[in-house]
Amino acid sequence: MEVDVDPETARRFREAFLRLPLVQQEIFRLHRLENLSFAEIAWLLKVSEGFVERELAKAILKIAKQMDGAKLS
């Protein structure tokens, strides 16, 4: 699914994403872009599903805060 986003929003998202710790970047990418489940990501990274869920929640919160509360879908 491709979404049309204005260049400024894309830039701010990219900057916020790159500020995340690498593990959060990987979990976000696997879940949101590759559509993997928490279980699949946990298996790949050899961590618990709970860890995956917590780190994804932290990543989303950090991105939203760094984008000044811009709506994320």
ABEGO torsion letter per residue (X at the ends): XBBBBBAAAAAAAAAAAAABBAAAAAAAAAAAAAGBBAAAAAAAAGBBAAAAAAAAAAAAAAAAAAAGGBBBX
